[in-house]
Amino acid sequence: MADIYILIKTIKNELKHMKMYLIFSLMICLMLTACEGRNNLADELNEERQVEEAGGNGTELSKNEPRAVKETVENINRAGNETGSEQHRSNGNINAQRLENKIEDRDNKDDRDDKDDRDDKDNRADKDDKDDKDYEDAKDNKNVRDDGDDKGDRTGVKLVMVGDILLHDAVNTCFEKEKGVYDYSPLFEHTRDELTLADIAIVNQEVIIGGEQLGITGYPSFNAPYEIGDALADAGFDIVCHATNHALDRGKKGLINCMGYWGKEHPEIEVLGIHDSEADSEKIYISEVNGIKIAFLNYTYGTNGINPPAGMKWSVDLLNDKEKIERDIERAEELADFTVVCPHWGTEYSLLESSEQKEWSRLFLENGVDLVIGTHPHVIEPIEWLEDEESGNKMLVYYSLGNYVNWTSGTGHGVSNRVIGGMARVDIGLDDTGSVKIMDYGVEALVCHLIKKKGGITIYPLSEYTDDLAAENEILKHDSDFSLVYCDKLCDEVWGGLWE
């Protein structure tokens, strides 16, 4: 019995060792199988990466990729089936699923990338459409500026002009910050945008700019500080008309100082009507915008009885020599597509054009002028079309734009008219035949708002003026008739339905 017991115990120990061996062997097989599966997956993923690289950084799929993916999956599944191990089959299925998921993820990514590309194209197209719409809206709102360099893509020319910068003593006092130092910029606070957005902005500088050296004075013998020129430049004016009856108020020195100032400080601005050399007096100024050439001429009826300086009879362009003016217009017509004349003419404070204005208009019309914008009467006057029956030429005439700024010392009925002015607006372009013509025109009514404090004078579009503002305008001390309604009625009387 003892021997049998020993034999049984020995057999049990051997079986126990065999069981451990079998368990150990099984574990080794499972580990080898898992490693083989991982190696197969790594090999297949490496093949996939090579396929991607051959396809162009994943942006294009290889033509053989579907077959390669299918074979990879089959191989992984086959490895699992051949081992007869549930664990291996499970690993193989997991690895196969992992690879399928990876390919699917990349396909989804490619789809997303394609969608993103399409969305980007759609967004760019939408942006282009929006840009086109913004441009059309801006053009409709006259908010596109184009001089052929940096003013936009408009094909025509937007021209604006305002009337007299008439610097009475009260105006100069208002803008003198400290003794001998002036700042006129508030004058343009409410009109600057309109001026800067125009292709060509013109102003009638009524008084000579001789500088502080000659003494700053108002009526009757004017002289302005250089700071008014700085304010005009900053406001966006391109052309300054200086041919006025006050051009020689300070004689030769005033004229030379004025021309010297413009040439040195603001050479970008064209000065018309006065000259510091004979050669300059013979030039015809041409402005070319968007391929359209426009000539500008500026004349004054006189210089308040002051003769030109000795040896400088050409210093001021005068509206008294018909033959010379006809020659000037002829040259302008040869050099340009469109001719503008800015005459300083008419009868002061008259709301109607004079016989002299009509006479000169007839001469301009017959010689081919396209547009006339007048100043000097210090009040607004009518706007009308003229046509030459013989030549067929049509010409638009603004007889007077009135004052842009002034602070008259006059009193009584009608003095209110002197603070109401206009901004001429003219759009020039090509008609159906390719000829340069006026495509649209009108006038914006302006009000000179006078407040007795430093920097207290400014100019409002009448469309922005209010009853409250009108009630505080100092012009009421000169003419009690002034009101917002008064302004509206005057514009209706003179301009009819043309103003805004």
Residue pairs with C-beta under 8 A, 6 or more apart in sequence:
29 83
29 85
30 85
30 87
30 88
33 79
33 83
33 85
33 87
33 88
33 91
34 87
34 88
34 91
36 79
37 76
37 79
37 80
37 88
37 91
37 92
37 95
38 95
40 75
40 76
40 79
40 95
41 76
41 95
41 98
41 99
44 72
44 75
44 76
44 99
45 99
45 102
47 68
47 72
48 65
48 68
48 69
48 72
48 99
48 102
48 103
51 61
51 62
51 64
51 65
51 68
52 58
52 62
52 106
54 62
55 61
55 62
55 65
58 106
58 110
61 110
62 68
69 99
69 100
69 103
72 96
72 99
73 96
73 99
73 100
76 92
76 93
76 95
76 96
76 99
77 89
77 92
77 93
77 96
78 92
79 88
79 92
80 88
80 89
80 90
80 91
80 92
80 93
81 89
81 92
83 89
135 144
135 152
135 153
137 143
138 144
138 152
139 154
142 158
142 194
142 197
142 425
143 197
144 151
144 152
144 153
144 154
144 197
145 151
145 152
145 154
145 158
145 196
145 197
145 198
145 199
146 152
146 153
146 154
146 199
146 289
146 290
147 199
147 200
147 289
147 290
148 288
148 289
148 290
148 291
151 199
154 199
154 290
155 290
155 429
155 430
156 290
156 292
156 427
156 428
156 429
156 430
156 439
157 199
157 200
157 289
157 290
157 292
157 294
157 427
157 428
157 429
158 197
158 198
158 199
158 200
158 425
158 426
158 427
158 428
159 198
159 199
159 200
159 201
159 202
159 294
159 340
159 424
159 425
159 426
159 427
159 428
160 194
160 195
160 198
160 200
160 201
160 202
160 423
160 424
160 425
160 426
161 201
161 202
161 203
161 204
161 342
161 373
161 398
161 401
161 423
161 424
162 191
162 195
162 202
162 203
162 204
162 401
162 404
162 421
162 422
162 423
162 424
162 446
163 204
163 375
163 400
163 401
163 402
163 403
163 404
163 421
163 422
164 204
164 206
164 244
164 375
164 376
164 378
164 401
164 402
164 403
164 404
164 405
164 406
164 421
165 203
165 204
165 205
165 206
165 207
165 228
165 232
165 404
165 405
166 206
166 207
166 378
166 403
166 404
166 405
166 406
167 206
167 207
167 218
167 222
167 224
167 228
167 405
168 218
168 219
168 406
168 407
168 408
168 409
169 217
169 218
169 219
170 218
170 407
170 409
170 450
170 452
171 218
171 405
171 406
171 407
171 457
172 182
172 216
172 218
172 224
172 225
174 407
174 452
174 453
174 454
174 455
174 456
174 457
175 182
175 183
175 184
175 186
175 187
175 227
175 454
175 455
175 457
176 182
176 454
177 183
177 454
180 212
180 225
181 227
182 216
182 225
182 227
182 228
183 227
183 231
183 455
184 227
184 228
184 230
184 231
185 231
185 234
185 235
186 455
186 456
186 457
186 458
187 231
187 235
187 404
187 405
187 457
187 458
187 459
188 195
188 231
188 234
188 235
188 459
189 458
190 458
190 459
190 460
190 461
190 464
191 235
191 423
191 446
191 459
191 461
192 235
192 236
194 423
194 444
194 461
195 201
195 235
195 236
195 237
196 235
196 236
197 236
198 236
199 289
199 290
200 238
200 239
200 287
200 289
200 294
201 235
201 236
201 237
201 238
201 239
202 237
202 238
202 239
202 240
202 241
202 296
202 342
202 373
203 232
203 237
203 239
203 240
203 241
203 404
204 241
204 244
204 342
204 344
204 375
204 401
204 404
205 228
205 232
205 240
205 241
205 242
205 244
206 222
206 244
206 246
206 375
207 222
207 223
207 224
207 244
207 246
207 249
208 222
208 223
208 224
208 242
208 246
208 247
208 248
208 249
208 250
208 254
208 255
208 258
209 223
209 224
209 225
209 226
209 228
209 229
209 257
209 258
209 261
209 262
210 223
210 224
210 250
210 253
210 254
210 255
210 257
210 258
211 223
211 225
211 226
211 257
211 261
212 225
212 226
213 257
214 223
214 250
214 253
214 254
214 257
215 223
216 223
216 224
216 225
217 223
219 409
221 246
221 249
221 250
222 246
222 249
223 249
223 250
223 254
226 261
226 265
229 240
229 261
229 262
229 265
229 266
230 265
230 266
232 240
232 269
233 265
233 266
233 268
233 269
237 269
238 268
238 269
238 270
238 287
239 269
239 270
239 272
239 285
239 287
239 296
240 262
240 269
240 270
240 271
240 272
241 272
241 273
241 298
241 342
241 344
241 375
242 258
242 271
242 272
242 273
242 274
242 298
243 272
243 273
243 274
243 298
243 299
243 300
243 316
243 317
243 318
243 342
243 344
244 273
244 300
244 344
244 375
244 376
245 300
245 301
245 302
245 303
245 304
245 344
245 376
246 303
246 304
247 255
247 273
247 274
247 300
247 303
247 316
248 254
248 255
248 303
248 304
248 306
248 307
248 308
248 309
248 315
248 316
249 304
249 306
250 257
251 306
251 309
252 309
252 312
252 315
255 274
255 276
255 309
255 312
255 315
255 316
256 276
258 271
258 274
259 271
259 274
259 275
259 276
260 276
262 269
262 271
270 285
270 287
270 296
272 285
272 296
272 297
272 298
272 317
272 342
273 298
273 299
273 300
273 316
273 317
273 342
273 344
274 315
274 316
274 317
275 281
275 314
275 315
275 316
275 317
276 315
278 314
281 314
281 315
281 317
282 314
284 295
284 297
284 328
284 331
284 332
284 335
284 336
285 295
285 296
286 293
286 294
286 295
286 296
286 332
286 335
286 336
287 293
287 294
287 296
288 294
292 337
292 338
292 428
292 429
292 430
292 436
293 335
293 336
293 337
293 338
294 336
294 337
294 338
294 339
294 340
294 428
295 332
295 333
295 335
295 336
295 338
295 339
295 340
296 340
296 341
296 342
297 317
297 325
297 328
297 329
297 332
297 339
297 340
297 341
297 342
298 317
298 341
298 342
298 343
298 344
299 317
299 318
299 319
299 325
299 341
299 342
299 343
299 344
300 316
300 317
300 318
300 319
300 343
300 344
300 345
300 376
301 318
301 319
301 320
301 343
301 344
301 345
301 356
301 376
302 318
302 319
302 320
303 316
303 318
308 314
308 315
308 316
309 315
319 325
319 343
319 344
319 345
319 360
322 363
325 363
326 363
326 367
329 339
329 341
329 364
329 367
329 368
329 369
330 367
332 339
333 339
333 367
333 368
337 436
338 370
338 371
338 428
338 436
339 368
339 369
339 370
339 371
340 369
340 370
340 371
340 372
340 373
341 364
341 369
341 371
341 372
341 373
342 372
342 373
342 374
342 375
343 357
343 360
343 372
343 374
343 375
344 374
344 375
344 376
345 354
345 356
345 357
345 360
345 374
345 375
345 376
346 353
346 354
346 356
346 357
346 374
346 376
346 377
346 381
346 399
346 400
347 354
347 377
348 376
348 377
348 378
349 377
349 378
349 379
349 414
349 417
349 418
350 377
350 379
350 381
351 379
351 380
351 381
351 417
351 490
351 493
351 494
352 381
352 382
353 361
353 381
353 382
353 399
353 400
357 374
357 399
361 372
361 386
361 395
361 397
362 386
364 372
364 395
365 386
365 387
365 388
365 393
365 395
366 388
366 390
366 391
366 393
368 391
368 393
369 393
369 395
370 393
370 394
370 395
370 396
370 436
370 437
370 438
371 395
371 396
371 397
371 426
371 438
372 395
372 396
372 397
372 398
373 398
373 401
373 424
374 381
374 397
374 398
374 399
374 400
374 401
375 400
375 401
376 400
377 399
377 400
377 402
378 402
378 403
378 406
378 418
379 400
379 402
379 403
379 417
379 418
379 420
380 400
380 401
380 402
380 417
380 420
380 421
380 422
380 490
380 491
380 494
380 495
381 398
381 399
381 400
381 402
381 494
382 399
382 494
382 495
383 396
383 397
383 398
383 399
383 441
383 443
383 495
383 498
384 396
384 397
384 399
385 394
385 395
385 396
385 397
386 394
386 395
386 397
387 393
387 394
387 395
388 394
388 395
396 426
396 438
396 441
398 422
398 424
398 443
401 421
401 422
401 423
401 424
401 443
402 417
402 418
402 420
402 421
402 422
403 418
403 419
403 421
403 448
404 421
404 446
404 448
404 459
405 448
405 457
405 459
406 418
406 419
406 448
407 448
407 450
407 457
407 474
408 415
408 418
408 478
409 478
410 418
410 478
411 477
411 478
411 479
412 478
412 479
413 479
413 481
414 479
415 475
415 478
415 479
416 475
416 478
416 479
416 481
416 482
416 486
416 487
416 490
417 490
419 447
419 448
419 449
419 450
419 473
419 475
419 482
420 445
420 446
420 447
420 448
420 462
420 487
420 490
420 491
421 445
421 446
421 447
421 448
421 459
422 443
422 444
422 445
422 446
422 495
422 499
423 443
423 444
423 446
424 441
424 443
425 440
425 441
425 442
425 443
425 444
426 438
426 440
426 441
427 438
427 439
427 440
427 441
428 436
428 437
428 438
428 439
429 436
429 437
429 439
430 436
430 437
431 437
431 439
441 498
442 498
442 499
442 500
443 495
443 498
443 499
443 500
444 461
444 462
444 463
444 499
444 500
445 461
445 462
445 463
445 487
445 491
445 495
445 499
445 500
446 459
446 460
446 461
446 462
447 459
447 460
447 461
447 462
447 465
447 470
447 473
447 487
448 457
448 459
448 475
449 457
449 458
449 459
449 460
449 465
449 469
449 473
450 456
450 457
450 473
450 474
450 475
451 457
451 472
451 473
451 474
452 474
460 469
462 487
462 488
462 491
462 499
463 500
465 484
465 487
466 484
467 483
467 484
469 484
470 482
470 483
470 484
470 487
471 483
473 482
475 482
476 482
491 499
492 499
